[in-house]
Amino acid sequence: MVKITFDGIEVEVEEGTTILNAARKIGGEVVPPAMCYYTPLKGSGGKCRACLVKVAAGSAKDPRPMPKLVASCVTPVQDGMVVENTTNPDVLAARKGVVEMLLINHPLDCPICDQAGECDLQNFSYEHGTSATRYEEERRTFEKIDIGPLIQLHMTRCILCYRCVYTADQITEKRVHGVLGRGDASEIGTYIENVIDNEFSGNVIDVCPVGALTDKTFRFKNRVWFTKPMDAHRDCPTCSGKVVLWMRGNDVLRVTGRKDKYGEVQEFICNTCRFDKKDVNEWTIEGPRHIDQGSVISANHYELPVLNVPVVPNLPGSTEEDIKSTPFNLGRHA
């Protein structure tokens, strides 16, 4: 085990842990943003530079600072390392530059994008971006191609994080798409149209941090903040069958994998669960999905509270379990 000080907070982690994952041990606002790193995907990280931090002391043996900002998602910790994130003005300035770079060619189509409301780039630009742009040139454009019957590709929105490529390479039997071209001509695509039809291909939608890859069956149907996300499961021979149903009334508008608080899929699901099972009677509903209060999806979203009520001494024979099981305030805004 090694000790690392992150924004003045000391945490102990296993040797070989990256700075980003060490920060996630602490949690909260000190965690650097990540647009390309994805824990379940081997080799991800180091592409977007969103997670840059300042290493003020390399280690206890060599306390010299690293000369440049480093990508926290691919830099391993050292015993005695001191890292500055939100406390360092150079990091915050660099992060504004990263946001500006990512938005240079990104279209201003949030009002019509299906990813709006759950877009990592929206959150990143809101927290670290500026209100104006200095870019005056024409934005990058691409010819539209049809990659398959279930997934819509909007290459103008892509930030080349490579998540979809790693996903297809690591969880499907045969990857048929990748990064074509070089430099500013690089793009996600296929040599042949309509070829993405693997049983787990829909997971590239879940891992995409922007609206470059979206669900054709959900396209323009609704806004996520008007839907009710519900945890559900079914007996599936191909995957775990544990999903999130995005519902409007009793209608299932789309199905996605379950994600953790960092937006990473916990278990990849098959295309049958994602695209074919849109009847609520085919699922066992577990209850409302917990949504962070800072998200627009939390609007009109209610879930049962976790009560921590002390024992009332005036009630003879009452126990703490009795009090906690009493249905006080059954609904609360989440």
C-alpha positions as CSV (number, residue, x, y, z in Angstrom):
1,M,0.0,0.0,0.0
2,V,1.1,3.6,-0.7
3,K,0.0,6.9,0.6
4,I,-0.8,9.9,-1.6
5,T,-2.0,13.3,-0.7
6,F,-4.6,14.7,-3.1
7,D,-5.7,18.3,-2.6
8,G,-4.5,18.1,1.0
9,I,-6.4,14.9,1.7
10,E,-4.3,11.8,2.4
11,V,-5.5,8.5,1.1
12,E,-3.9,5.0,1.1
13,V,-4.3,2.9,-2.1
14,E,-2.8,-0.2,-3.6
15,E,0.5,0.1,-5.5
16,G,-0.1,0.6,-9.2
17,T,-3.3,2.5,-8.7
18,T,-3.7,5.6,-11.0
19,I,-4.0,9.1,-9.6
20,L,-7.5,9.3,-10.9
21,N,-8.6,6.1,-9.1
22,A,-6.9,7.3,-5.9
23,A,-9.0,10.5,-6.1
24,R,-12.1,8.4,-6.6
25,K,-11.3,6.7,-3.3
26,I,-11.8,10.1,-1.7
27,G,-14.8,11.0,-3.9
28,G,-16.6,14.3,-4.1
29,E,-15.5,17.4,-6.0
30,V,-11.8,16.6,-5.8
31,V,-12.2,13.9,-8.4
32,P,-10.9,15.0,-11.8
33,P,-13.2,14.7,-14.8
34,A,-12.7,12.0,-17.3
35,M,-14.0,11.9,-20.9
36,C,-12.0,9.0,-22.3
37,Y,-11.0,6.8,-19.3
38,Y,-13.4,3.9,-18.6
39,T,-12.6,1.5,-15.9
40,P,-14.0,-1.7,-17.5
41,L,-12.0,-1.1,-20.7
42,K,-8.4,-2.0,-20.8
43,G,-6.2,0.5,-22.5
44,S,-8.6,3.4,-22.2
45,G,-7.4,6.8,-21.0
46,G,-4.8,9.4,-22.0
47,K,-6.7,10.7,-25.0
48,C,-8.8,13.7,-23.9
49,R,-6.5,15.3,-21.3
50,A,-9.5,16.3,-19.3
51,C,-8.1,14.8,-16.1
52,L,-4.8,16.8,-16.0
53,V,-3.4,17.4,-12.5
54,K,-0.3,18.9,-11.0
55,V,2.1,16.5,-9.3
56,A,3.7,18.9,-6.7
57,A,5.9,16.1,-5.3
58,G,6.8,12.9,-7.2
59,S,7.3,10.7,-4.1
60,A,8.8,10.6,-0.7
61,K,12.1,9.4,-2.1
62,D,12.1,12.1,-4.8
63,P,10.0,15.1,-3.8
64,R,10.7,17.1,-6.9
65,P,7.6,18.2,-8.8
66,M,6.9,16.9,-12.2
67,P,7.6,19.7,-14.8
68,K,4.3,19.4,-16.6
69,L,0.7,18.6,-15.9
70,V,0.0,14.9,-16.2
71,A,-3.0,12.8,-17.2
72,S,-4.2,11.4,-13.9
73,C,-6.0,8.4,-15.5
74,V,-2.7,6.8,-16.8
75,T,-0.2,8.0,-14.2
76,P,0.4,5.5,-11.4
77,V,0.8,6.8,-7.8
78,Q,4.0,6.7,-5.8
79,D,4.4,6.6,-2.0
80,G,4.5,10.1,-0.7
81,M,3.2,11.7,-3.9
82,V,1.4,15.1,-3.5
83,V,-1.1,16.0,-6.2
84,E,-3.0,19.2,-6.8
85,N,-6.2,19.4,-8.7
86,T,-8.9,21.9,-7.8
87,T,-6.4,23.8,-5.6
88,N,-4.0,24.6,-8.5
89,P,-4.8,27.5,-10.8
90,D,-2.7,26.1,-13.6
91,V,-4.8,22.9,-13.6
92,L,-8.0,24.9,-13.8
93,A,-6.6,27.1,-16.6
94,A,-5.5,24.0,-18.6
95,R,-8.9,22.4,-18.1
96,K,-10.6,25.4,-19.6
97,G,-8.3,25.0,-22.6
98,V,-9.2,21.3,-22.9
99,V,-12.9,22.3,-22.9
100,E,-12.3,24.9,-25.6
101,M,-10.4,22.4,-27.7
102,L,-13.1,19.7,-27.5
103,L,-15.8,22.3,-28.4
104,I,-13.9,23.8,-31.4
105,N,-15.6,21.4,-33.9
106,H,-18.5,20.3,-31.7
107,P,-21.9,21.4,-33.2
108,L,-24.2,23.6,-31.1
109,D,-27.1,21.1,-31.4
110,C,-27.8,20.3,-27.7
111,P,-31.5,21.2,-28.2
112,I,-32.0,18.3,-30.6
113,C,-29.4,15.9,-29.3
114,D,-30.7,12.8,-27.6
115,Q,-27.7,12.8,-25.2
116,A,-28.8,16.2,-23.8
117,G,-29.3,16.0,-20.0
118,E,-26.8,13.1,-19.6
119,C,-23.9,14.3,-21.7
120,D,-20.5,14.3,-20.1
121,L,-19.3,17.1,-22.4
122,Q,-22.2,19.3,-21.3
123,N,-21.3,18.8,-17.6
124,F,-17.6,19.3,-18.4
125,S,-18.1,22.5,-20.2
126,Y,-20.5,23.8,-17.6
127,E,-18.0,23.2,-14.8
128,H,-14.8,24.1,-16.5
129,G,-15.6,26.0,-19.7
130,T,-16.1,29.6,-20.6
131,S,-19.2,31.4,-21.7
132,A,-17.7,32.6,-25.0
133,T,-15.7,31.1,-27.9
134,R,-12.7,32.5,-29.7
135,Y,-13.1,30.2,-32.7
136,E,-14.2,31.9,-35.9
137,E,-13.4,29.2,-38.6
138,E,-15.8,26.7,-40.1
139,R,-16.4,23.7,-38.0
140,R,-15.3,20.2,-39.1
141,T,-18.0,18.3,-41.1
142,F,-18.3,14.7,-42.3
143,E,-20.3,12.8,-44.8
144,K,-23.1,10.9,-43.0
145,I,-22.8,7.1,-43.1
146,D,-25.2,4.5,-41.9
147,I,-23.3,2.0,-39.7
148,G,-26.3,-0.2,-38.8
149,P,-30.0,-0.5,-38.2
150,L,-29.8,0.2,-34.4
151,I,-27.1,2.8,-33.8
152,Q,-27.0,6.3,-35.2
153,L,-23.5,7.9,-35.8
154,H,-23.1,11.7,-35.6
155,M,-19.4,12.1,-36.3
156,T,-19.5,15.9,-36.0
157,R,-20.1,15.3,-32.2
158,C,-17.3,12.8,-31.7
159,I,-14.4,13.7,-29.5
160,L,-12.3,10.6,-30.5
161,C,-12.2,9.2,-27.0
162,Y,-11.9,5.6,-28.4
163,R,-14.3,4.2,-25.9
164,C,-16.6,2.6,-28.5
165,V,-13.6,1.1,-30.3
166,Y,-12.3,-0.5,-27.1
167,T,-15.8,-1.7,-26.2
168,A,-16.3,-3.4,-29.5
169,D,-12.8,-4.9,-29.4
170,Q,-13.1,-6.3,-25.9
171,I,-16.7,-7.5,-25.5
172,T,-17.7,-8.5,-29.0
173,E,-16.4,-11.3,-31.1
174,K,-15.6,-9.2,-34.1
175,R,-15.0,-5.5,-34.3
176,V,-16.0,-3.9,-37.6
177,H,-15.5,-0.2,-36.8
178,G,-12.6,1.9,-35.8
179,V,-10.8,5.2,-36.3
180,L,-10.2,5.9,-40.0
181,G,-7.9,8.6,-41.3
182,R,-5.2,10.6,-39.5
183,G,-4.8,13.9,-37.7
184,D,-7.8,16.3,-38.1
185,A,-9.3,13.9,-40.6
186,S,-9.6,11.1,-38.1
187,E,-13.1,9.7,-37.7
188,I,-15.1,6.8,-36.3
189,G,-16.5,4.7,-39.1
190,T,-16.7,1.5,-41.1
191,Y,-15.4,0.6,-44.5
192,I,-18.8,-0.9,-45.4
193,E,-22.2,0.6,-44.4
194,N,-24.8,-1.3,-42.3
195,V,-22.3,-3.8,-40.8
196,I,-22.6,-3.2,-37.0
197,D,-25.0,-5.9,-35.9
198,N,-23.1,-7.8,-33.2
199,E,-25.3,-9.0,-30.2
200,F,-23.4,-6.6,-27.8
201,S,-22.9,-3.7,-30.3
202,G,-25.4,-1.5,-28.5
203,N,-23.0,-1.0,-25.6
204,V,-21.1,1.5,-27.7
205,I,-24.1,3.8,-27.0
206,D,-23.7,3.6,-23.3
207,V,-20.0,4.2,-23.2
208,C,-20.1,7.2,-25.6
209,P,-19.6,10.4,-23.4
210,V,-21.3,12.6,-26.0
211,G,-24.1,12.3,-28.5
212,A,-21.9,10.7,-31.3
213,L,-23.5,7.3,-30.9
214,T,-27.2,7.2,-30.1
215,D,-30.1,4.7,-30.0
216,K,-32.1,4.8,-33.2
217,T,-35.1,3.2,-31.5
218,F,-35.2,6.2,-29.0
219,R,-34.3,8.9,-31.5
220,F,-36.3,12.1,-31.0
221,K,-38.9,10.2,-28.9
222,N,-38.5,12.1,-25.6
223,R,-36.2,14.0,-23.3
224,V,-34.5,12.0,-20.5
225,W,-35.8,14.4,-17.8
226,F,-39.4,13.6,-18.8
227,T,-38.8,9.9,-18.3
228,K,-38.7,7.8,-15.2
229,P,-35.6,5.5,-14.9
230,M,-36.5,2.2,-13.2
231,D,-34.1,-0.6,-12.2
232,A,-35.4,-3.9,-13.7
233,H,-34.2,-7.3,-14.6
234,R,-35.2,-10.4,-16.6
235,D,-33.9,-13.9,-17.1
236,C,-31.6,-13.5,-20.1
237,P,-29.4,-16.3,-21.5
238,T,-27.0,-13.9,-23.1
239,C,-26.3,-11.3,-20.4
240,S,-27.1,-10.5,-16.8
241,G,-30.4,-9.0,-17.7
242,K,-30.0,-6.1,-15.2
243,V,-30.9,-2.9,-16.9
244,V,-32.5,0.5,-16.5
245,L,-35.9,1.1,-18.1
246,W,-36.5,4.7,-19.2
247,M,-40.3,4.9,-19.0
248,R,-43.1,7.4,-19.7
249,G,-46.1,6.2,-17.9
250,N,-46.2,2.5,-18.7
251,D,-44.3,2.8,-22.0
252,V,-40.7,1.7,-22.1
253,L,-38.9,4.2,-24.3
254,R,-35.4,2.8,-24.1
255,V,-33.3,0.3,-22.2
256,T,-29.7,1.0,-21.0
257,G,-27.1,-0.7,-18.9
258,R,-26.8,0.3,-15.2
259,K,-24.1,2.9,-14.6
260,D,-22.2,3.9,-11.4
261,K,-21.7,7.4,-10.1
262,Y,-18.9,8.0,-12.5
263,G,-21.1,7.1,-15.5
264,E,-19.4,3.8,-16.2
265,V,-21.5,0.7,-17.1
266,Q,-21.5,-1.9,-14.3
267,E,-22.5,-4.8,-16.6
268,F,-22.8,-4.8,-20.3
269,I,-26.1,-5.9,-21.8
270,C,-27.1,-7.6,-25.0
271,N,-29.0,-6.1,-27.9
272,T,-32.0,-8.3,-27.2
273,C,-32.5,-6.7,-23.8
274,R,-31.7,-3.2,-25.1
275,F,-33.7,-3.1,-28.3
276,D,-36.2,-5.9,-28.4
277,K,-37.7,-6.0,-24.9
278,K,-39.8,-2.8,-24.8
279,D,-42.9,-4.3,-23.1
280,V,-42.9,-3.5,-19.4
281,N,-44.5,-6.9,-18.7
282,E,-41.3,-8.6,-19.9
283,W,-39.4,-7.1,-17.0
284,T,-39.4,-7.4,-13.2
285,I,-39.4,-3.9,-11.9
286,E,-37.1,-3.4,-8.8
287,G,-37.8,0.3,-8.2
288,P,-36.8,3.8,-9.1
289,R,-33.2,4.3,-10.1
290,H,-31.2,6.6,-7.8
291,I,-30.4,9.8,-9.6
292,D,-28.0,12.5,-8.3
293,Q,-29.8,15.6,-7.2
294,G,-27.5,17.7,-9.4
295,S,-28.8,16.0,-12.6
296,V,-31.7,17.4,-14.6
297,I,-33.0,13.8,-14.8
298,S,-33.9,14.1,-11.1
299,A,-36.8,16.4,-12.0
300,N,-40.1,14.8,-10.8
301,H,-38.1,11.7,-9.8
302,Y,-39.1,10.3,-6.4
303,E,-37.7,7.5,-4.4
304,L,-38.1,6.2,-0.9
305,P,-35.7,7.8,1.6
306,V,-33.2,6.0,3.8
307,L,-34.4,6.9,7.3
308,N,-32.1,7.2,10.2
309,V,-34.6,7.9,13.0
310,P,-33.4,7.6,16.7
311,V,-35.4,5.4,19.1
312,V,-38.2,7.4,20.7
313,P,-37.9,6.7,24.5
314,N,-41.6,7.5,25.2
315,L,-42.7,4.4,23.2
316,P,-42.4,1.4,25.5
317,G,-40.9,-1.6,23.8
318,S,-39.9,0.2,20.6
319,T,-36.7,-0.7,19.0
320,E,-34.5,1.1,16.4
321,E,-35.7,-1.4,13.8
322,D,-39.3,-0.6,14.5
323,I,-38.8,3.1,14.2
324,K,-36.8,2.8,10.9
325,S,-39.5,0.7,9.4
326,T,-42.2,3.3,10.1
327,P,-43.3,5.0,6.8
328,F,-42.5,8.6,7.6
329,N,-42.5,10.9,4.5
330,L,-42.8,8.0,2.0
331,G,-41.9,10.2,-0.9
332,R,-39.1,12.7,-1.4
333,H,-37.6,14.5,-4.3
334,A,-34.4,12.8,-5.3
